Amino acid sequence: MLTNREQHWGAAMTRKNSLLVILLVGLAGVIFSGVLTYRDFLAQTATCSPVGQAGTLFGYPPCVYGLVMYAVLVVSAILGLTSKY
């Protein structure tokens, strides 16, 4: 038998609520890494490692990979929220 606390937390973490939290974290990550990527490629002050120098991965700074990763996370969360299952 579940206690009131277990029933409360079980109801709070439904699939939809979990995907909404993932979506919010993903959006925050897209904004943060997007700003870093913008500053690195288009602005005068670079915050990530310069392209092609030490601290890069395959010639791109890590903030670019963060932007791609968070964008994939956002798309996955949106697809999960809009699916019928």
PDB file of N, CA, C and O in Angstrom, chain B, residues numbered from 101:
ATOM      1  N   MET B 101       0.843  -1.175   0.000  1.00  0.00           N
ATOM      2  CA  MET B 101       0.000   0.000   0.000  1.00  0.00           C
ATOM      3  C   MET B 101       0.894   1.247   0.000  1.00  0.00           C
ATOM      4  O   MET B 101       1.880   1.314   0.734  1.00  0.00           O
ATOM      5  N   LEU B 102       0.538   2.225  -0.827  1.00  0.00           N
ATOM      6  CA  LEU B 102       1.327   3.443  -0.961  1.00  0.00           C
ATOM      7  C   LEU B 102       0.924   4.465   0.097  1.00  0.00           C
ATOM      8  O   LEU B 102      -0.251   4.597   0.441  1.00  0.00           O
ATOM      9  N   THR B 103       1.917   5.180   0.601  1.00  0.00           N
ATOM     10  CA  THR B 103       1.627   6.269   1.531  1.00  0.00           C
ATOM     11  C   THR B 103       1.187   7.491   0.735  1.00  0.00           C
ATOM     12  O   THR B 103       1.270   7.514  -0.493  1.00  0.00           O
ATOM     13  N   ASN B 104       0.726   8.491   1.447  1.00  0.00           N
ATOM     14  CA  ASN B 104       0.304   9.731   0.775  1.00  0.00           C
ATOM     15  C   ASN B 104       1.468  10.375   0.035  1.00  0.00           C
ATOM     16  O   ASN B 104       1.295  10.902  -1.064  1.00  0.00           O
ATOM     17  N   ARG B 105       2.641  10.333   0.631  1.00  0.00           N
ATOM     18  CA  ARG B 105       3.815  10.934  -0.006  1.00  0.00           C
ATOM     19  C   ARG B 105       4.168  10.193  -1.300  1.00  0.00           C
ATOM     20  O   ARG B 105       4.459  10.831  -2.311  1.00  0.00           O
ATOM     21  N   GLU B 106       4.145   8.859  -1.281  1.00  0.00           N
ATOM     22  CA  GLU B 106       4.445   8.088  -2.480  1.00  0.00           C
ATOM     23  C   GLU B 106       3.408   8.325  -3.563  1.00  0.00           C
ATOM     24  O   GLU B 106       3.749   8.398  -4.743  1.00  0.00           O
ATOM     25  N   GLN B 107       2.147   8.446  -3.176  1.00  0.00           N
ATOM     26  CA  GLN B 107       1.098   8.717  -4.151  1.00  0.00           C
ATOM     27  C   GLN B 107       1.287  10.103  -4.763  1.00  0.00           C
ATOM     28  O   GLN B 107       1.084  10.289  -5.962  1.00  0.00           O
ATOM     29  N   HIS B 108       1.674  11.069  -3.941  1.00  0.00           N
ATOM     30  CA  HIS B 108       1.881  12.436  -4.438  1.00  0.00           C
ATOM     31  C   HIS B 108       3.023  12.482  -5.449  1.00  0.00           C
ATOM     32  O   HIS B 108       2.858  13.042  -6.533  1.00  0.00           O
ATOM     33  N   TRP B 109       4.172  11.908  -5.119  1.00  0.00           N
ATOM     34  CA  TRP B 109       5.310  11.955  -6.028  1.00  0.00           C
ATOM     35  C   TRP B 109       5.081  11.109  -7.269  1.00  0.00           C
ATOM     36  O   TRP B 109       5.565  11.451  -8.348  1.00  0.00           O
ATOM     37  N   GLY B 110       4.359  10.022  -7.133  1.00  0.00           N
ATOM     38  CA  GLY B 110       4.054   9.212  -8.306  1.00  0.00           C
ATOM     39  C   GLY B 110       3.164   9.950  -9.283  1.00  0.00           C
ATOM     40  O   GLY B 110       3.316   9.814 -10.497  1.00  0.00           O
ATOM     41  N   ALA B 111       2.238  10.731  -8.757  1.00  0.00           N
ATOM     42  CA  ALA B 111       1.343  11.488  -9.622  1.00  0.00           C
ATOM     43  C   ALA B 111       2.067  12.675 -10.247  1.00  0.00           C
ATOM     44  O   ALA B 111       1.744  13.080 -11.364  1.00  0.00           O
ATOM     45  N   ALA B 112       3.033  13.228  -9.542  1.00  0.00           N
ATOM     46  CA  ALA B 112       3.733  14.418 -10.039  1.00  0.00           C
ATOM     47  C   ALA B 112       4.682  14.077 -11.189  1.00  0.00           C
ATOM     48  O   ALA B 112       4.890  14.913 -12.069  1.00  0.00           O
ATOM     49  N   MET B 113       5.255  12.896 -11.208  1.00  0.00           N
ATOM     50  CA  MET B 113       6.234  12.551 -12.234  1.00  0.00           C
ATOM     51  C   MET B 113       5.617  11.657 -13.303  1.00  0.00           C
ATOM     52  O   MET B 113       6.053  10.526 -13.515  1.00  0.00           O
ATOM     53  N   THR B 114       4.621  12.170 -13.952  1.00  0.00           N
ATOM     54  CA  THR B 114       4.042  11.457 -15.078  1.00  0.00           C
ATOM     55  C   THR B 114       4.946  11.620 -16.288  1.00  0.00           C
ATOM     56  O   THR B 114       5.910  12.385 -16.256  1.00  0.00           O
ATOM     57  N   ARG B 115       4.638  10.913 -17.331  1.00  0.00           N
ATOM     58  CA  ARG B 115       5.435  10.997 -18.566  1.00  0.00           C
ATOM     59  C   ARG B 115       5.421  12.425 -19.105  1.00  0.00           C
ATOM     60  O   ARG B 115       6.454  12.945 -19.528  1.00  0.00           O
ATOM     61  N   LYS B 116       4.257  13.049 -19.089  1.00  0.00           N
ATOM     62  CA  LYS B 116       4.141  14.406 -19.615  1.00  0.00           C
ATOM     63  C   LYS B 116       4.948  15.393 -18.787  1.00  0.00           C
ATOM     64  O   LYS B 116       5.638  16.250 -19.340  1.00  0.00           O
ATOM     65  N   ASN B 117       4.868  15.281 -17.469  1.00  0.00           N
ATOM     66  CA  ASN B 117       5.627  16.195 -16.612  1.00  0.00           C
ATOM     67  C   ASN B 117       7.126  15.998 -16.786  1.00  0.00           C
ATOM     68  O   ASN B 117       7.886  16.967 -16.792  1.00  0.00           O
ATOM     69  N   SER B 118       7.552  14.748 -16.927  1.00  0.00           N
ATOM     70  CA  SER B 118       8.974  14.478 -17.137  1.00  0.00           C
ATOM     71  C   SER B 118       9.455  15.088 -18.453  1.00  0.00           C
ATOM     72  O   SER B 118      10.533  15.678 -18.512  1.00  0.00           O
ATOM     73  N   LEU B 119       8.657  14.943 -19.497  1.00  0.00           N
ATOM     74  CA  LEU B 119       9.037  15.525 -20.789  1.00  0.00           C
ATOM     75  C   LEU B 119       9.032  17.049 -20.752  1.00  0.00           C
ATOM     76  O   LEU B 119       9.841  17.684 -21.429  1.00  0.00           O
ATOM     77  N   LEU B 120       8.140  17.639 -19.976  1.00  0.00           N
ATOM     78  CA  LEU B 120       8.138  19.097 -19.835  1.00  0.00           C
ATOM     79  C   LEU B 120       9.392  19.585 -19.122  1.00  0.00           C
ATOM     80  O   LEU B 120       9.959  20.612 -19.495  1.00  0.00           O
ATOM     81  N   VAL B 121       9.829  18.854 -18.094  1.00  0.00           N
ATOM     82  CA  VAL B 121      11.067  19.222 -17.406  1.00  0.00           C
ATOM     83  C   VAL B 121      12.250  19.089 -18.356  1.00  0.00           C
ATOM     84  O   VAL B 121      13.118  19.961 -18.391  1.00  0.00           O
ATOM     85  N   ILE B 122      12.289  18.009 -19.122  1.00  0.00           N
ATOM     86  CA  ILE B 122      13.362  17.815 -20.097  1.00  0.00           C
ATOM     87  C   ILE B 122      13.349  18.931 -21.143  1.00  0.00           C
ATOM     88  O   ILE B 122      14.403  19.418 -21.553  1.00  0.00           O
ATOM     89  N   LEU B 123      12.157  19.329 -21.568  1.00  0.00           N
ATOM     90  CA  LEU B 123      12.031  20.409 -22.542  1.00  0.00           C
ATOM     91  C   LEU B 123      12.557  21.721 -21.978  1.00  0.00           C
ATOM     92  O   LEU B 123      13.264  22.451 -22.673  1.00  0.00           O
ATOM     93  N   LEU B 124      12.224  22.027 -20.738  1.00  0.00           N
ATOM     94  CA  LEU B 124      12.694  23.273 -20.121  1.00  0.00           C
ATOM     95  C   LEU B 124      14.212  23.282 -19.950  1.00  0.00           C
ATOM     96  O   LEU B 124      14.863  24.293 -20.215  1.00  0.00           O
ATOM     97  N   VAL B 125      14.770  22.167 -19.511  1.00  0.00           N
ATOM     98  CA  VAL B 125      16.227  22.073 -19.379  1.00  0.00           C
ATOM     99  C   VAL B 125      16.887  22.201 -20.753  1.00  0.00           C
ATOM    100  O   VAL B 125      17.910  22.870 -20.898  1.00  0.00           O
ATOM    101  N   GLY B 126      16.300  21.561 -21.748  1.00  0.00           N
ATOM    102  CA  GLY B 126      16.837  21.644 -23.101  1.00  0.00           C
ATOM    103  C   GLY B 126      16.792  23.060 -23.658  1.00  0.00           C
ATOM    104  O   GLY B 126      17.743  23.513 -24.294  1.00  0.00           O
ATOM    105  N   LEU B 127      15.692  23.752 -23.418  1.00  0.00           N
ATOM    106  CA  LEU B 127      15.587  25.142 -23.893  1.00  0.00           C
ATOM    107  C   LEU B 127      16.606  26.043 -23.201  1.00  0.00           C
ATOM    108  O   LEU B 127      17.210  26.907 -23.836  1.00  0.00           O
ATOM    109  N   ALA B 128      16.792  25.840 -21.905  1.00  0.00           N
ATOM    110  CA  ALA B 128      17.809  26.623 -21.189  1.00  0.00           C
ATOM    111  C   ALA B 128      19.197  26.325 -21.755  1.00  0.00           C
ATOM    112  O   ALA B 128      20.010  27.236 -21.909  1.00  0.00           O
ATOM    113  N   GLY B 129      19.472  25.065 -22.063  1.00  0.00           N
ATOM    114  CA  GLY B 129      20.763  24.693 -22.647  1.00  0.00           C
ATOM    115  C   GLY B 129      20.963  25.258 -24.036  1.00  0.00           C
ATOM    116  O   GLY B 129      22.068  25.676 -24.385  1.00  0.00           O
ATOM    117  N   VAL B 130      19.897  25.278 -24.840  1.00  0.00           N
ATOM    118  CA  VAL B 130      19.989  25.858 -26.187  1.00  0.00           C
ATOM    119  C   VAL B 130      20.294  27.349 -26.096  1.00  0.00           C
ATOM    120  O   VAL B 130      21.114  27.866 -26.854  1.00  0.00           O
ATOM    121  N   ILE B 131      19.642  28.027 -25.184  1.00  0.00           N
ATOM    122  CA  ILE B 131      19.891  29.467 -25.027  1.00  0.00           C
ATOM    123  C   ILE B 131      21.326  29.712 -24.579  1.00  0.00           C
ATOM    124  O   ILE B 131      22.026  30.548 -25.151  1.00  0.00           O
ATOM    125  N   PHE B 132      21.762  28.983 -23.556  1.00  0.00           N
ATOM    126  CA  PHE B 132      23.108  29.183 -23.016  1.00  0.00           C
ATOM    127  C   PHE B 132      24.183  28.856 -24.053  1.00  0.00           C
ATOM    128  O   PHE B 132      25.066  29.672 -24.314  1.00  0.00           O
ATOM    129  N   SER B 133      24.108  27.669 -24.640  1.00  0.00           N
ATOM    130  CA  SER B 133      25.133  27.295 -25.615  1.00  0.00           C
ATOM    131  C   SER B 133      24.994  28.083 -26.909  1.00  0.00           C
ATOM    132  O   SER B 133      25.979  28.287 -27.619  1.00  0.00           O
ATOM    133  N   GLY B 134      23.781  28.527 -27.223  1.00  0.00           N
ATOM    134  CA  GLY B 134      23.588  29.380 -28.394  1.00  0.00           C
ATOM    135  C   GLY B 134      24.274  30.724 -28.235  1.00  0.00           C
ATOM    136  O   GLY B 134      24.880  31.236 -29.176  1.00  0.00           O
ATOM    137  N   VAL B 135      24.177  31.293 -27.044  1.00  0.00           N
ATOM    138  CA  VAL B 135      24.860  32.561 -26.771  1.00  0.00           C
ATOM    139  C   VAL B 135      26.373  32.372 -26.866  1.00  0.00           C
ATOM    140  O   VAL B 135      27.073  33.200 -27.450  1.00  0.00           O
ATOM    141  N   LEU B 136      26.872  31.279 -26.291  1.00  0.00           N
ATOM    142  CA  LEU B 136      28.316  31.025 -26.371  1.00  0.00           C
ATOM    143  C   LEU B 136      28.768  30.807 -27.811  1.00  0.00           C
ATOM    144  O   LEU B 136      29.826  31.295 -28.207  1.00  0.00           O
ATOM    145  N   THR B 137      27.980  30.082 -28.594  1.00  0.00           N
ATOM    146  CA  THR B 137      28.323  29.843 -29.996  1.00  0.00           C
ATOM    147  C   THR B 137      28.281  31.149 -30.783  1.00  0.00           C
ATOM    148  O   THR B 137      29.161  31.413 -31.602  1.00  0.00           O
ATOM    149  N   TYR B 138      27.265  31.958 -30.537  1.00  0.00           N
ATOM    150  CA  TYR B 138      27.177  33.253 -31.210  1.00  0.00           C
ATOM    151  C   TYR B 138      28.399  34.111 -30.888  1.00  0.00           C
ATOM    152  O   TYR B 138      29.014  34.693 -31.782  1.00  0.00           O
ATOM    153  N   ARG B 139      28.740  34.181 -29.616  1.00  0.00           N
ATOM    154  CA  ARG B 139      29.898  34.988 -29.226  1.00  0.00           C
ATOM    155  C   ARG B 139      31.183  34.448 -29.847  1.00  0.00           C
ATOM    156  O   ARG B 139      32.080  35.211 -30.206  1.00  0.00           O
ATOM    157  N   ASP B 140      31.258  33.145 -29.965  1.00  0.00           N
ATOM    158  CA  ASP B 140      32.481  32.548 -30.485  1.00  0.00           C
ATOM    159  C   ASP B 140      32.643  32.788 -31.979  1.00  0.00           C
ATOM    160  O   ASP B 140      33.745  33.083 -32.441  1.00  0.00           O
ATOM    161  N   PHE B 141      31.558  32.666 -32.741  1.00  0.00           N
ATOM    162  CA  PHE B 141      31.667  32.768 -34.191  1.00  0.00           C
ATOM    163  C   PHE B 141      31.410  34.174 -34.739  1.00  0.00           C
ATOM    164  O   PHE B 141      32.029  34.561 -35.731  1.00  0.00           O
ATOM    165  N   LEU B 142      30.526  34.935 -34.126  1.00  0.00           N
ATOM    166  CA  LEU B 142      30.125  36.205 -34.723  1.00  0.00           C
ATOM    167  C   LEU B 142      30.567  37.443 -33.954  1.00  0.00           C
ATOM    168  O   LEU B 142      30.713  38.514 -34.544  1.00  0.00           O
ATOM    169  N   ALA B 143      30.776  37.318 -32.680  1.00  0.00           N
ATOM    170  CA  ALA B 143      31.153  38.483 -31.884  1.00  0.00           C
ATOM    171  C   ALA B 143      32.672  38.594 -31.790  1.00  0.00           C
ATOM    172  O   ALA B 143      33.400  37.684 -32.188  1.00  0.00           O
ATOM    173  N   GLN B 144      33.129  39.701 -31.269  1.00  0.00           N
ATOM    174  CA  GLN B 144      34.561  39.942 -31.162  1.00  0.00           C
ATOM    175  C   GLN B 144      35.199  39.158 -30.018  1.00  0.00           C
ATOM    176  O   GLN B 144      36.360  38.762 -30.116  1.00  0.00           O
ATOM    177  N   THR B 145      34.465  38.932 -28.945  1.00  0.00           N
ATOM    178  CA  THR B 145      35.025  38.236 -27.795  1.00  0.00           C
ATOM    179  C   THR B 145      34.634  36.768 -27.847  1.00  0.00           C
ATOM    180  O   THR B 145      33.450  36.432 -27.874  1.00  0.00           O
ATOM    181  N   ALA B 146      35.620  35.910 -27.860  1.00  0.00           N
ATOM    182  CA  ALA B 146      35.368  34.466 -27.884  1.00  0.00           C
ATOM    183  C   ALA B 146      35.349  33.940 -26.461  1.00  0.00           C
ATOM    184  O   ALA B 146      36.213  34.282 -25.654  1.00  0.00           O
ATOM    185  N   THR B 147      34.368  33.110 -26.154  1.00  0.00           N
ATOM    186  CA  THR B 147      34.279  32.524 -24.825  1.00  0.00           C
ATOM    187  C   THR B 147      34.696  31.064 -24.845  1.00  0.00           C
ATOM    188  O   THR B 147      35.131  30.534 -23.823  1.00  0.00           O
ATOM    189  N   CYS B 148      34.574  30.413 -25.974  1.00  0.00           N
ATOM    190  CA  CYS B 148      35.033  29.029 -26.117  1.00  0.00           C
ATOM    191  C   CYS B 148      36.404  29.050 -26.786  1.00  0.00           C
ATOM    192  O   CYS B 148      36.906  30.106 -27.172  1.00  0.00           O
ATOM    193  N   SER B 149      36.988  27.889 -26.913  1.00  0.00           N
ATOM    194  CA  SER B 149      38.283  27.796 -27.586  1.00  0.00           C
ATOM    195  C   SER B 149      38.135  28.176 -29.055  1.00  0.00           C
ATOM    196  O   SER B 149      37.144  27.803 -29.682  1.00  0.00           O
ATOM    197  N   PRO B 150      39.092  28.908 -29.620  1.00  0.00           N
ATOM    198  CA  PRO B 150      39.011  29.279 -31.038  1.00  0.00           C
ATOM    199  C   PRO B 150      39.012  28.052 -31.944  1.00  0.00           C
ATOM    200  O   PRO B 150      39.550  26.999 -31.601  1.00  0.00           O
ATOM    201  N   VAL B 151      38.401  28.219 -33.096  1.00  0.00           N
ATOM    202  CA  VAL B 151      38.284  27.113 -34.051  1.00  0.00           C
ATOM    203  C   VAL B 151      39.665  26.647 -34.472  1.00  0.00           C
ATOM    204  O   VAL B 151      40.504  27.457 -34.865  1.00  0.00           O
ATOM    205  N   GLY B 152      39.904  25.339 -34.390  1.00  0.00           N
ATOM    206  CA  GLY B 152      41.158  24.759 -34.833  1.00  0.00           C
ATOM    207  C   GLY B 152      42.274  24.762 -33.805  1.00  0.00           C
ATOM    208  O   GLY B 152      43.319  24.161 -34.058  1.00  0.00           O
ATOM    209  N   GLN B 153      42.110  25.397 -32.676  1.00  0.00           N
ATOM    210  CA  GLN B 153      43.156  25.436 -31.657  1.00  0.00           C
ATOM    211  C   GLN B 153      42.920  24.369 -30.605  1.00  0.00           C
ATOM    212  O   GLN B 153      41.931  23.636 -30.642  1.00  0.00           O
ATOM    213  N   ALA B 154      43.849  24.301 -29.671  1.00  0.00           N
ATOM    214  CA  ALA B 154      43.725  23.332 -28.578  1.00  0.00           C
ATOM    215  C   ALA B 154      42.427  23.593 -27.812  1.00  0.00           C
ATOM    216  O   ALA B 154      42.029  24.743 -27.625  1.00  0.00           O
ATOM    217  N   GLY B 155      41.789  22.543 -27.383  1.00  0.00           N
ATOM    218  CA  GLY B 155      40.508  22.673 -26.689  1.00  0.00           C
ATOM    219  C   GLY B 155      39.332  22.536 -27.617  1.00  0.00           C
ATOM    220  O   GLY B 155      38.188  22.730 -27.205  1.00  0.00           O
ATOM    221  N   THR B 156      39.595  22.202 -28.876  1.00  0.00           N
ATOM    222  CA  THR B 156      38.515  22.002 -29.837  1.00  0.00           C
ATOM    223  C   THR B 156      38.389  20.517 -30.141  1.00  0.00           C
ATOM    224  O   THR B 156      39.307  19.734 -29.893  1.00  0.00           O
ATOM    225  N   LEU B 157      37.247  20.149 -30.676  1.00  0.00           N
ATOM    226  CA  LEU B 157      36.998  18.760 -31.045  1.00  0.00           C
ATOM    227  C   LEU B 157      36.621  18.751 -32.520  1.00  0.00           C
ATOM    228  O   LEU B 157      35.603  19.326 -32.905  1.00  0.00           O
ATOM    229  N   PHE B 158      37.425  18.110 -33.336  1.00  0.00           N
ATOM    230  CA  PHE B 158      37.256  18.094 -34.785  1.00  0.00           C
ATOM    231  C   PHE B 158      37.193  19.508 -35.366  1.00  0.00           C
ATOM    232  O   PHE B 158      36.498  19.756 -36.351  1.00  0.00           O
ATOM    233  N   GLY B 159      37.927  20.423 -34.745  1.00  0.00           N
ATOM    234  CA  GLY B 159      38.028  21.776 -35.256  1.00  0.00           C
ATOM    235  C   GLY B 159      36.965  22.738 -34.784  1.00  0.00           C
ATOM    236  O   GLY B 159      37.013  23.916 -35.138  1.00  0.00           O
ATOM    237  N   TYR B 160      35.997  22.278 -33.988  1.00  0.00           N
ATOM    238  CA  TYR B 160      34.939  23.155 -33.496  1.00  0.00           C
ATOM    239  C   TYR B 160      35.004  23.260 -31.982  1.00  0.00           C
ATOM    240  O   TYR B 160      35.364  22.294 -31.309  1.00  0.00           O
ATOM    241  N   PRO B 161      34.662  24.418 -31.440  1.00  0.00           N
ATOM    242  CA  PRO B 161      34.668  24.570 -29.984  1.00  0.00           C
ATOM    243  C   PRO B 161      33.553  23.745 -29.338  1.00  0.00           C
ATOM    244  O   PRO B 161      32.561  23.427 -29.994  1.00  0.00           O
ATOM    245  N   PRO B 162      33.705  23.402 -28.079  1.00  0.00           N
ATOM    246  CA  PRO B 162      32.725  22.549 -27.405  1.00  0.00           C
ATOM    247  C   PRO B 162      31.327  23.155 -27.309  1.00  0.00           C
ATOM    248  O   PRO B 162      30.346  22.418 -27.206  1.00  0.00           O
ATOM    249  N   CYS B 163      31.219  24.476 -27.341  1.00  0.00           N
ATOM    250  CA  CYS B 163      29.894  25.096 -27.235  1.00  0.00           C
ATOM    251  C   CYS B 163      29.013  24.737 -28.438  1.00  0.00           C
ATOM    252  O   CYS B 163      27.789  24.710 -28.314  1.00  0.00           O
ATOM    253  N   VAL B 164      29.611  24.465 -29.579  1.00  0.00           N
ATOM    254  CA  VAL B 164      28.842  24.069 -30.758  1.00  0.00           C
ATOM    255  C   VAL B 164      28.202  22.698 -30.526  1.00  0.00           C
ATOM    256  O   VAL B 164      27.037  22.483 -30.862  1.00  0.00           O
ATOM    257  N   TYR B 165      28.966  21.786 -29.955  1.00  0.00           N
ATOM    258  CA  TYR B 165      28.434  20.457 -29.670  1.00  0.00           C
ATOM    259  C   TYR B 165      27.353  20.520 -28.592  1.00  0.00           C
ATOM    260  O   TYR B 165      26.386  19.759 -28.635  1.00  0.00           O
ATOM    261  N   GLY B 166      27.514  21.421 -27.631  1.00  0.00           N
ATOM    262  CA  GLY B 166      26.469  21.610 -26.630  1.00  0.00           C
ATOM    263  C   GLY B 166      25.185  22.112 -27.256  1.00  0.00           C
ATOM    264  O   GLY B 166      24.096  21.679 -26.881  1.00  0.00           O
ATOM    265  N   LEU B 167      25.306  23.025 -28.207  1.00  0.00           N
ATOM    266  CA  LEU B 167      24.131  23.550 -28.894  1.00  0.00           C
ATOM    267  C   LEU B 167      23.409  22.441 -29.654  1.00  0.00           C
ATOM    268  O   LEU B 167      22.183  22.346 -29.603  1.00  0.00           O
ATOM    269  N   VAL B 168      24.163  21.611 -30.354  1.00  0.00           N
ATOM    270  CA  VAL B 168      23.558  20.506 -31.105  1.00  0.00           C
ATOM    271  C   VAL B 168      22.906  19.506 -30.149  1.00  0.00           C
ATOM    272  O   VAL B 168      21.795  19.042 -30.405  1.00  0.00           O
ATOM    273  N   MET B 169      23.582  19.176 -29.060  1.00  0.00           N
ATOM    274  CA  MET B 169      23.051  18.211 -28.109  1.00  0.00           C
ATOM    275  C   MET B 169      21.745  18.699 -27.490  1.00  0.00           C
ATOM    276  O   MET B 169      20.778  17.943 -27.400  1.00  0.00           O
ATOM    277  N   TYR B 170      21.714  19.955 -27.063  1.00  0.00           N
ATOM    278  CA  TYR B 170      20.495  20.490 -26.452  1.00  0.00           C
ATOM    279  C   TYR B 170      19.379  20.646 -27.481  1.00  0.00           C
ATOM    280  O   TYR B 170      18.207  20.484 -27.144  1.00  0.00           O
ATOM    281  N   ALA B 171      19.722  20.957 -28.719  1.00  0.00           N
ATOM    282  CA  ALA B 171      18.695  21.031 -29.765  1.00  0.00           C
ATOM    283  C   ALA B 171      18.063  19.662 -30.000  1.00  0.00           C
ATOM    284  O   ALA B 171      16.849  19.559 -30.180  1.00  0.00           O
ATOM    285  N   VAL B 172      18.877  18.619 -30.000  1.00  0.00           N
ATOM    286  CA  VAL B 172      18.345  17.257 -30.142  1.00  0.00           C
ATOM    287  C   VAL B 172      17.465  16.912 -28.954  1.00  0.00           C
ATOM    288  O   VAL B 172      16.430  16.267 -29.121  1.00  0.00           O
ATOM    289  N   LEU B 173      17.852  17.327 -27.767  1.00  0.00           N
ATOM    290  CA  LEU B 173      17.056  17.088 -26.562  1.00  0.00           C
ATOM    291  C   LEU B 173      15.701  17.784 -26.658  1.00  0.00           C
ATOM    292  O   LEU B 173      14.678  17.201 -26.299  1.00  0.00           O
ATOM    293  N   VAL B 174      15.690  19.012 -27.133  1.00  0.00           N
ATOM    294  CA  VAL B 174      14.431  19.758 -27.281  1.00  0.00           C
ATOM    295  C   VAL B 174      13.532  19.096 -28.311  1.00  0.00           C
ATOM    296  O   VAL B 174      12.335  18.934 -28.072  1.00  0.00           O
ATOM    297  N   VAL B 175      14.082  18.715 -29.442  1.00  0.00           N
ATOM    298  CA  VAL B 175      13.285  18.064 -30.490  1.00  0.00           C
ATOM    299  C   VAL B 175      12.724  16.739 -29.973  1.00  0.00           C
ATOM    300  O   VAL B 175      11.565  16.416 -30.229  1.00  0.00           O
ATOM    301  N   SER B 176      13.537  15.978 -29.252  1.00  0.00           N
ATOM    302  CA  SER B 176      13.062  14.701 -28.706  1.00  0.00           C
ATOM    303  C   SER B 176      11.933  14.905 -27.710  1.00  0.00           C
ATOM    304  O   SER B 176      10.959  14.152 -27.715  1.00  0.00           O
ATOM    305  N   ALA B 177      12.052  15.911 -26.860  1.00  0.00           N
ATOM    306  CA  ALA B 177      11.002  16.185 -25.883  1.00  0.00           C
ATOM    307  C   ALA B 177       9.718  16.635 -26.576  1.00  0.00           C
ATOM    308  O   ALA B 177       8.626  16.239 -26.168  1.00  0.00           O
ATOM    309  N   ILE B 178       9.835  17.446 -27.604  1.00  0.00           N
ATOM    310  CA  ILE B 178       8.647  17.899 -28.338  1.00  0.00           C
ATOM    311  C   ILE B 178       7.971  16.722 -29.040  1.00  0.00           C
ATOM    312  O   ILE B 178       6.746  16.600 -29.026  1.00  0.00           O
ATOM    313  N   LEU B 179       8.782  15.857 -29.653  1.00  0.00           N
ATOM    314  CA  LEU B 179       8.208  14.672 -30.289  1.00  0.00           C
ATOM    315  C   LEU B 179       7.520  13.766 -29.271  1.00  0.00           C
ATOM    316  O   LEU B 179       6.468  13.194 -29.557  1.00  0.00           O
ATOM    317  N   GLY B 180       8.114  13.637 -28.084  1.00  0.00           N
ATOM    318  CA  GLY B 180       7.502  12.826 -27.048  1.00  0.00           C
ATOM    319  C   GLY B 180       6.195  13.421 -26.527  1.00  0.00           C
ATOM    320  O   GLY B 180       5.253  12.695 -26.211  1.00  0.00           O
ATOM    321  N   LEU B 181       6.152  14.752 -26.442  1.00  0.00           N
ATOM    322  CA  LEU B 181       4.931  15.424 -25.966  1.00  0.00           C
ATOM    323  C   LEU B 181       3.808  15.375 -26.991  1.00  0.00           C
ATOM    324  O   LEU B 181       2.634  15.358 -26.622  1.00  0.00           O
ATOM    325  N   THR B 182       4.153  15.352 -28.263  1.00  0.00           N
ATOM    326  CA  THR B 182       3.127  15.380 -29.295  1.00  0.00           C
ATOM    327  C   THR B 182       2.704  13.986 -29.762  1.00  0.00           C
ATOM    328  O   THR B 182       1.752  13.852 -30.530  1.00  0.00           O
ATOM    329  N   SER B 183       3.410  12.945 -29.298  1.00  0.00           N
ATOM    330  CA  SER B 183       3.033  11.590 -29.723  1.00  0.00           C
ATOM    331  C   SER B 183       1.766  11.150 -29.002  1.00  0.00           C
ATOM    332  O   SER B 183       1.436  11.668 -27.936  1.00  0.00           O
ATOM    333  N   LYS B 184       1.069  10.201 -29.586  1.00  0.00           N
ATOM    334  CA  LYS B 184      -0.182   9.730 -29.015  1.00  0.00           C
ATOM    335  C   LYS B 184       0.028   8.666 -27.951  1.00  0.00           C
ATOM    336  O   LYS B 184      -0.906   8.348 -27.215  1.00  0.00           O
ATOM    337  N   TYR B 185       1.217   8.113 -27.850  1.00  0.00           N
ATOM    338  CA  TYR B 185       1.464   7.009 -26.919  1.00  0.00           C
ATOM    339  C   TYR B 185       2.003   7.472 -25.621  1.00  0.00           C
ATOM    340  O   TYR B 185       2.262   6.658 -24.735  1.00  0.00           O
TER     341      TYR B 185
END
